[in-house]
Amino acid sequence: MRMRTFVAPTLAEAMENLRAELGEDAFVIATDEPEGGPVRVVAAASDGFDAPPPITSAADAGAAEIPQPARQTSELATLLQRHGVPERLAAILRRGEIESDPLAENLRPALASHFDFAPLQPARMAQPLLLAGPPGCGKTSTIAKIAALLRAADRRVHLITTDTLRAAGVEQIQRYAQALGCDVTVAASTTALAAAMRDGPADQPGTLRLIDTPGLDLVRREDRQALLDWCEAAETTPVLVLPGGHDAEESAEAARAFAALGGTGMIATRLDAARRLGNILAAAHGGSLALIGAGVSPRISGGLVALDAGLLSRFLLEDSRAVATSLCTAAAPITQRGASPAPSGASPG
């Protein structure tokens, strides 16, 4: 096993140097990218040599070797790699890893140390909730799941949708509203949304407004401006909705753009279908977003649960679909007198 440290002005140059020296089969153990540089990358390759050759770097041939971790490969490292957690975040989560501890005992405190959790509390919610996210992420079904939690806590709910372009989008939220016994308003413009926030059935004491928005690519400046306009009209901050199983780097980029607009919370969806959850960790960490809840079922009643470090570690350690199934409640859907049961939703989780 040869372990080498490569130092270069940029990560790309360091990676190019390590591939040239160690080959394509080399694996990265740790990276360090301090502000102002230089970048250091520790990599290793198994080729039968007993002693490592001298350190080679593009910027500083005399750079000191970064101390070798107690274990170059561990169960925690393997788990994070399997979920597609970016290398830099995986290295952060592995800090303080104790060799003798079981994997679960390493993972849970790492998650608790590096992520914030702020579960929904239906009985105490007071501010309007505006959900935002990419197309098809499950915002509308998540709105309905939150409404079901509020209705179970005897809260009045006013649903507002600004998603008037998606086919059958208005009809979908209207069906949810009827089944849950909620008022619903369609707001096709920021002016209409501002009016809906001022007037209407939500003026009744204890009523909470839940606002659905069109699918947005938050990396695009035009879409970020559109979201900012909706938030200003509603006089509230947004909550990001992201499905599990997507690309981790793209999710982190979207989360950082979202956080720049003032967003502080995130709901993960489709945990009953995703096999790799690295993008959820990357987004929450990249945007410094508190994890509010998780979609675990297509069902509206019982389909949204609170997340904490213990439950998130279960999703990562076990089959996420099996965990989601075990969390789904068998409670009957909330219905209005004479209304049909709440539909299951167009998007899983």
C-alpha positions in Angstrom: 0.0 0.0 0.0 1.4 3.4 -1.0 0.0 6.5 0.5 1.0 9.9 -0.9 0.2 13.5 -0.3 -0.2 15.8 -3.3 -0.1 19.6 -2.9 -1.2 21.9 -5.7 -2.9 25.3 -6.3 -6.2 23.6 -7.2 -8.0 20.4 -6.5 -8.1 19.5 -10.2 -4.3 19.8 -10.4 -3.8 17.7 -7.3 -6.1 15.0 -8.7 -4.3 15.0 -12.0 -0.9 14.6 -10.2 -2.2 11.7 -8.0 -3.6 9.8 -11.0 -0.3 10.3 -12.9 1.7 8.9 -9.9 -0.6 6.3 -8.5 -2.8 5.3 -11.4 -6.6 5.3 -11.9 -7.1 2.7 -9.2 -5.9 5.0 -6.5 -8.4 6.2 -3.9 -8.7 9.4 -2.0 -8.3 9.2 1.8 -8.7 12.9 2.7 -8.7 16.3 1.1 -7.9 19.8 2.6 -8.9 22.9 0.7 -8.1 25.9 2.9 -9.0 29.4 1.8 -6.0 30.8 0.0 -4.6 27.3 -0.8 -2.7 25.3 -1.4 -4.9 22.2 -1.8 -3.7 18.9 -0.2 -5.0 15.5 -1.2 -4.0 12.3 0.5 -4.4 9.2 -1.7 -3.4 5.6 -1.6 -2.8 2.7 -4.0 -2.0 -1.0 -3.4 0.8 -2.1 -5.7 3.1 -4.3 -3.6 5.6 -1.6 -2.5 6.3 -1.7 1.2 7.6 1.8 1.7 6.0 5.0 0.3 8.1 7.1 -2.0 9.0 10.7 -1.3 6.2 13.3 -1.3 5.6 15.0 -4.7 3.7 18.2 -5.1 3.2 20.8 -7.7 3.4 23.7 -5.3 5.5 22.7 -2.3 7.8 19.7 -2.5 8.6 20.0 1.2 5.0 19.8 2.4 4.6 17.7 5.5 2.7 14.4 5.3 -0.9 14.5 6.7 -1.1 12.0 9.5 -2.6 8.7 8.4 -6.0 7.8 9.8 -6.2 4.9 12.2 -8.2 3.0 9.6 -7.8 3.8 5.9 -11.1 2.0 5.2 -13.9 1.6 7.7 -17.5 0.5 7.8 -18.5 4.2 8.2 -16.5 5.2 5.1 -18.0 2.3 3.1 -21.5 3.3 4.1 -21.1 6.9 3.2 -19.5 6.0 -0.1 -22.4 3.6 -0.8 -24.9 6.4 -0.3 -23.0 8.7 -2.6 -21.9 11.2 0.1 -19.4 13.6 -1.4 -15.8 12.9 -0.3 -15.3 16.2 1.5 -18.5 15.8 3.6 -17.7 12.1 4.3 -14.3 13.2 5.7 -16.1 15.7 8.0 -18.5 13.1 9.2 -15.7 10.7 9.9 -13.8 13.1 12.2 -13.7 11.6 15.7 -14.5 8.1 14.4 -13.6 5.5 17.1 -12.3 2.2 15.8 -13.8 0.0 18.4 -17.3 1.5 18.2 -20.1 -0.2 16.2 -21.0 1.5 13.0 -24.3 2.9 14.4 -22.5 4.3 17.4 -20.2 6.3 15.0 -22.9 7.5 12.7 -25.5 8.8 15.1 -23.3 11.3 16.9 -21.7 12.4 13.7 -25.1 13.3 12.2 -26.2 15.0 15.4 -23.0 17.1 15.4 -23.1 18.2 11.8 -26.8 18.6 11.0 -29.7 20.5 12.5 -33.1 19.0 13.1 -36.2 21.1 13.5 -39.3 18.8 13.3 -42.7 20.3 12.5 -44.9 20.9 15.5 -48.5 21.2 14.2 -49.9 22.5 17.4 -47.4 25.3 17.6 -47.0 26.4 14.0 -47.9 30.1 13.5 -46.1 31.3 10.4 -47.3 30.6 6.8 -45.4 27.8 5.2 -44.3 28.1 1.6 -42.8 25.0 -0.1 -40.3 25.3 -3.0 -38.2 22.9 -5.0 -37.5 21.4 -8.4 -40.3 20.0 -10.6 -41.7 16.7 -9.5 -40.1 16.7 -6.0 -43.5 16.1 -4.3 -44.3 19.7 -3.1 -48.1 19.3 -3.5 -48.4 16.0 -1.8 -46.1 17.3 1.0 -48.4 20.3 1.4 -51.3 17.8 1.8 -49.4 15.7 4.3 -48.6 18.8 6.4 -52.3 19.8 6.2 -53.3 16.4 7.4 -51.0 16.8 10.5 -52.5 20.2 11.2 -56.1 18.9 10.8 -55.2 16.0 13.2 -54.2 18.7 15.7 -57.6 20.5 15.2 -56.0 23.3 13.3 -57.8 25.2 10.5 -55.8 25.2 7.2 -55.9 27.4 4.1 -54.2 25.9 1.1 -52.9 28.3 -1.6 -51.4 27.2 -4.9 -49.4 29.4 -7.2 -48.7 26.4 -9.5 -51.1 27.2 -12.3 -49.0 26.0 -15.2 -48.6 22.3 -14.4 -51.2 20.1 -15.9 -53.9 19.2 -13.3 -51.9 20.9 -10.6 -54.8 23.0 -9.4 -57.2 20.1 -9.6 -54.9 18.0 -7.5 -54.6 20.5 -4.6 -58.4 21.1 -4.8 -59.0 17.4 -4.3 -56.7 17.4 -1.3 -58.5 20.4 0.2 -61.9 18.8 -0.2 -60.8 15.6 1.4 -59.1 17.3 4.3 -61.8 19.9 4.9 -59.6 22.8 4.0 -60.2 26.1 2.2 -58.2 26.5 -1.0 -57.3 29.6 -3.1 -55.6 29.7 -6.6 -53.2 32.6 -6.9 -51.8 33.0 -10.4 -49.7 36.0 -9.7 -47.8 37.6 -6.8 -50.5 40.2 -6.5 -53.1 37.5 -6.1 -51.0 35.7 -3.5 -50.6 38.9 -1.5 -54.3 39.4 -1.6 -54.9 35.8 -0.5 -52.6 36.4 2.4 -54.5 39.5 3.5 -58.1 38.3 3.0 -60.2 35.2 2.9 -60.9 32.3 5.2 -57.4 32.4 6.7 -58.5 35.4 8.7 -60.3 33.1 11.1 -58.3 32.6 14.3 -55.8 29.7 14.3 -55.9 29.2 10.6 -52.5 28.4 9.0 -51.7 29.1 5.4 -49.8 26.5 3.3 -48.5 27.7 0.0 -47.6 25.6 -3.0 -45.3 26.9 -5.7 -44.3 25.9 -9.3 -41.3 23.6 -9.8 -38.2 25.8 -10.0 -34.5 25.2 -10.9 -33.0 27.2 -8.1 -29.6 27.4 -9.8 -31.2 29.6 -12.5 -31.2 33.3 -11.6 -34.7 33.7 -13.1 -36.2 31.0 -11.0 -34.5 32.3 -7.8 -36.0 35.7 -8.5 -39.4 34.1 -9.1 -39.2 32.3 -5.7 -38.1 35.5 -4.0 -41.1 37.3 -5.5 -43.5 34.6 -4.1 -41.9 34.8 -0.7 -42.1 38.6 -0.6 -45.8 38.4 -1.6 -46.5 35.9 1.2 -44.3 37.6 3.7 -42.7 34.4 4.7 -39.5 32.3 4.2 -39.5 29.2 2.1 -38.9 25.5 2.9 -37.0 23.4 0.4 -38.4 20.1 -0.7 -35.9 17.6 -2.2 -36.3 13.9 -3.1 -33.8 11.3 -2.1 -31.8 9.5 -4.8 -30.7 12.5 -6.8 -27.2 13.7 -7.7 -25.5 14.9 -4.5 -23.5 17.8 -6.0 -26.5 19.1 -7.9 -28.7 18.9 -4.7 -26.0 20.7 -2.7 -25.8 23.5 -5.3 -29.5 24.0 -5.3 -29.5 24.0 -1.5 -26.8 26.7 -1.4 -28.8 28.8 -3.9 -31.9 28.3 -1.8 -30.2 29.3 1.4 -29.0 32.5 -0.2 -32.7 33.5 -0.5 -33.2 33.2 3.3 -34.4 29.6 3.4 -33.4 27.7 6.6 -35.4 24.4 6.5 -35.8 21.3 4.2 -38.1 18.4 3.8 -36.7 15.2 2.3 -39.2 13.2 0.1 -39.4 9.8 -1.4 -37.4 8.1 1.3 -39.6 5.1 0.7 -38.2 4.7 -2.8 -34.6 6.1 -2.7 -31.7 3.7 -2.3 -29.0 6.4 -2.0 -29.5 9.3 0.4 -26.2 11.1 0.0 -27.9 14.0 -1.8 -30.1 14.7 1.2 -27.0 15.0 3.5 -25.1 17.0 0.9 -28.0 19.5 0.5 -28.7 19.9 4.2 -25.0 20.4 4.9 -24.3 22.6 1.8 -27.2 25.0 2.6 -26.9 24.7 6.4 -30.6 23.7 6.3 -32.4 22.2 9.2 -34.1 18.9 8.4 -37.8 19.4 9.1 -39.3 16.1 8.1 -39.3 13.1 5.7 -41.8 11.8 3.2 -42.1 8.0 3.8 -45.3 7.0 1.9 -47.6 8.1 -1.0 -50.4 8.2 1.6 -51.4 11.6 2.8 -52.3 10.5 6.4 -49.1 9.3 8.1 -46.9 9.9 5.1 -44.7 12.6 6.7 -42.6 12.0 9.7 -40.2 14.1 11.8 -36.4 13.5 11.4 -33.8 13.3 14.1 -30.3 11.9 14.1 -31.4 8.5 15.2 -34.0 8.1 12.5 -31.7 9.5 9.8 -29.0 7.0 10.8 -31.6 4.2 10.5 -32.4 5.3 6.9 -28.7 5.2 6.1 -27.9 1.9 7.8 -30.9 -0.1 6.9 -33.0 -0.6 3.7 -34.7 2.9 3.5 -37.8 1.4 2.0 -38.2 -1.0 4.9 -37.7 1.7 7.4 -40.3 3.9 5.7 -42.8 1.1 5.7 -42.3 0.6 9.4 -43.0 4.3 10.0 -46.2 4.5 8.1 -49.2 4.7 10.4 -52.4 2.9 9.9 -54.5 5.9 10.9 -57.6 6.4 8.8 -57.4 9.4 6.5 -58.9 12.7 7.8 -62.1 13.4 6.0 -64.7 16.1 5.9 -68.3 14.9 6.4 -69.5 13.7 3.1 -66.1 13.9 1.5 -64.1 11.0 0.0 -61.0 9.8 1.8 -57.8 11.7 1.2 -56.1 10.6 -2.0 -52.6 9.1 -1.8 -50.8 11.7 -3.8 -49.2 11.9 -7.2 -45.6 11.7 -6.0 -44.3 8.9 -3.7 -42.9 10.0 -0.4 
